Amino acid sequence: MYVVDQSSHRIQRFIAGALHSRVNAESLHFPTLGSNLGTTVAGITSNGGISVTQLKSPTAIFVTPSSFMYIVDNGNQRIQKWRIGEPSGSTVAGGNGPGSALSQISISYGIYIHNEYNIYVSDYGNHRVVLWNAGNTTGGRLVAGGNGNGNADNQLSLPYGIYVDQNGTLYIAEYGNHIISKWLPSKTTMFLMHFSRQYLDAKFGITIAGETAVAAATTITTELSPNQLPNVPCADARWSNTSRVLVNTSEGNHSAISLLFDPYDFIIDVNDNIYVADGSNNRVIRFATGSTSGEIVAGMGSGGKGKSELAFPTALFLTRNYTLFIADSNNSRVQKWKYDEPLGFTVAGGDGSGVTLDKISVSYGLYVDDQYNVYVSEYENHRVTLWMNNNKTIGRLVAGGNGNGTASNQLNCPRGIHVTTNGTIYIADYNNHRIQKWTRDASSGWTVAGQSGVNGSSSRQLWNPTAVLVDQYNNLFILDTRNTRIQKWPPGSIDGSTVISIPASFIGYSMRFDQAGNLLVVDGLHKRIISFPVVCSSNATVNIPANATWAQSGVTIAGGHGEGGATNQLNEPLGLFVDNVQTVVIADQWNGRIMQWKNGDTTNGQVVAGGKGQGNGLHQLNSPVIRYQLGEKNGTLAVGGNGKGDGLSQFNLPTYPFVDRDHSVYVSDHYNHRVTKWNKGVKEGIVIAGGQDNESALTQLYYPNGLFVDTLGTLYVPDHMNHCVLRWTQGDKKQGTVIVGGDRKGAGAYQFQYPRGLSFDRHGNLYVADHYNYRVQRFSIE
């Protein structure tokens, strides 16, 4: 618990499970003798101050899953970002004194950090809510109110607490109007005005709770949802049979922090840190990405039934806010263990082993849904039970529970499970050699992979499956343990195909995808975790819905600190590429280098090529541009070659070629103001966008610079001189639509200055190289 201790000008942190004096204004100044006290994690002086180590009358706090505190430093009219454990913070909003300008903050009692660390500030004294985009400390953007104190639809009165949902909808506790108001996210109403395309924001709220000037308002809070969906980066993904050992390279039984003893399950967070249920060591260990030595995050190692102890953990689930759910098998319970806390709390079972629904048996499979309800695969009770959030008294039978057998309403030693968003359960029915599918509230399931009760090695058989995953294409991935293979089973098929053949000396306990789509497996025989790398055979691996829209304000994820050669700067970026884990590789033109920016690190990039000044040395680059390559050692003429011109067999400064999975070539034909497509083997291209002179109409392009084609054949083009990105659907060369930008050139989060190059990540988020703003902008898909 983090307490804003206003009069002491500090933030206090209290560890869960410890005994404290009562937390109120009096006890923070005069704590009870002998109680466990809080730790000061921000602010160092009792009289407050304005330095980076001080706070002055703080009023609100938001703590992110990555342990960053965002603090409303009310007396200094600023928002401070402070990593837990650091002696000082940094100003990320305000700090320009009190006032009503969008670069200023008045009194504030509410803050919310949304998605990629964009900051919503409830500005009590100015009767408004202002959004400060991540990385922009110079000024915010009005998103609610700001039209004086009042109760009209476009006004607020003394806003206090705020909450922002995943769609960007804003909820505001209006202290002065005694209501909770709801403000819709930015609209994309578009109209054409001369040479610019402009967008309008929503500026009207809707009352959803209370009546104006009747009742008191309070702050709305909620917890993040779990995020454990499989990650397959492309529809044609395949996996190498050559594995890499990630954790533990020494066989045997070990208690050392770098080694494992009976690893049964593991889970991976969004940063690819690996959490391992180390059974006989009675602990959960976290291994940072690339590290061979871990740290204990749950359990003391000696085994026991206390809140700080585990006894043979066998299954894990991790939520997006880093809360662990642990099947503590020898204690017949499931423990919920919050990030960086010394104690766990029972959320299922804990009353000993048994067959009644208030008890659970040994479990090798857990799943937690978006309401924090816990599904438990009970190996010895031949069933799956559901324990509702905040009810640890009794579970509910959702699959099996009719004894050990092969009937459709029975299971035989179930292990791994996967639960979809609509409550459908896929179960690795270990001793029945099948995968069972149970829909919500069903009294029986049906076999979707394998042959019930029959083991075998054919393509339609399984032998003791231990884990099942379901990808976004509804394919099943099955760890077929006794056959030492991983099977991919398309929906509705009676046969599976082997995607990975594992060496014969192997016992597979658990399987997961990492963020890149690599398949990771627990090898119980050798007490290690191994990874099988994913391969995508085509460039066009992004599946974007035909009617997709994007946020109209981008987030700067690279550069944005002016023109320069420092590692936090870019100098006229020319092109970019985004890999499976959202690492962005950028051609930094006039710095003569290729920069890499890792996901989540918007401060500094890393030079991966060049950076030694422009030149022709082997260690230098001269105006580099990112290109897609097919891997051939020798080039042959693919398209063009008929001299400069505007004929269909010609180009006039061709740039940014793109090759789709059918080997059609797309070319951004710069001075012809068009994009052409060349099907394999043809002598002439066809115009699929532009080609009607250079102006700002939606039928035209003005120096196109870059392109991308998704799996539906939809074309995306940065329209260089019109400062926007356009979309052309397949077969429609008459007119494009603006998806981002177009509101004149500028440096706003919703603007560009001559965009040159774009890419998408596998989720469909759009990245644009904003040439003369010396930055790369990301626009989140909605």
Sequence and secondary structure as in RCSB ss.txt:
>XXXX:A:sequence
MYVVDQSSHRIQRFIAGALHSRVNAESLHFPTLGSNLGTTVAGITSNGGISVTQLKSPTAIFVTPSSFMYIVDNG
NQRIQKWRIGEPSGSTVAGGNGPGSALSQISISYGIYIHNEYNIYVSDYGNHRVVLWNAGNTTGGRLVAGGNGNG
NADNQLSLPYGIYVDQNGTLYIAEYGNHIISKWLPSKTTMFLMHFSRQYLDAKFGITIAGETAVAAATTITTELS
PNQLPNVPCADARWSNTSRVLVNTSEGNHSAISLLFDPYDFIIDVNDNIYVADGSNNRVIRFATGSTSGEIVAGM
GSGGKGKSELAFPTALFLTRNYTLFIADSNNSRVQKWKYDEPLGFTVAGGDGSGVTLDKISVSYGLYVDDQYNVY
VSEYENHRVTLWMNNNKTIGRLVAGGNGNGTASNQLNCPRGIHVTTNGTIYIADYNNHRIQKWTRDASSGWTVAG
QSGVNGSSSRQLWNPTAVLVDQYNNLFILDTRNTRIQKWPPGSIDGSTVISIPASFIGYSMRFDQAGNLLVVDGL
HKRIISFPVVCSSNATVNIPANATWAQSGVTIAGGHGEGGATNQLNEPLGLFVDNVQTVVIADQWNGRIMQWKNG
DTTNGQVVAGGKGQGNGLHQLNSPVIRYQLGEKNGTLAVGGNGKGDGLSQFNLPTYPFVDRDHSVYVSDHYNHRV
TKWNKGVKEGIVIAGGQDNESALTQLYYPNGLFVDTLGTLYVPDHMNHCVLRWTQGDKKQGTVIVGGDRKGAGAY
QFQYPRGLSFDRHGNLYVADHYNYRVQRFSIE
>XXXX:A:secstr
 EEEEGGGTEEEE  TTS     SHHHHHS  TTS   EEEE   TT  SSTT  SS  EEEE TTSEEEEEEGG
GTEEEEEETT S  EEEEE S SSSSTT   SEEEEEEETTTEEEEEETTTTEEEEE TT  S  EEEEE S BS
 STT BSSEEEEEE TT  EEEEETTTTEEEEE     EEEEETTEEEEE    EEEEES TTTS          
B        TT EE S  EEEE  S S   STTS SSEEEEEE TT  EEEEEGGGTEEEEE TT S  EEEE  
SS  SSTT  SSEEEEEEBTT  EEEEEGGGTEEEEE TT S  EEEEE S S SSTT    EEEEEE TT  EE
EEETTTTEEEEE TT  S  EEEEE S BSSSTT BSSEEEEEE TT  EEEEEGGGTEEEEE TT S  EEEEE
BTTBB  STT BSSEEEEEE TT  EEEEETTTTEEEEE TT S  EEEEE  SS  EEEEEE TTS EEEEETT
TTEEEEE EE   S      TT  B SS EEEEE S BSSSTT BSSEEEEEE TT  EEEEEGGGTEEEEE TT
  S  EEEEE S BSSSTT BSS         SS    S  S BSSSTT BSSEEEEEE TT  EEEEEGGGTEE
EEE TT SS EEEEE S SSSSTT  SSB   EE TT  EEEEEGGGTEEEEE TT  S  EEEEE S B SSTT
 BSSEEEEEE TT  EEEEEGGGTEEEEE B 
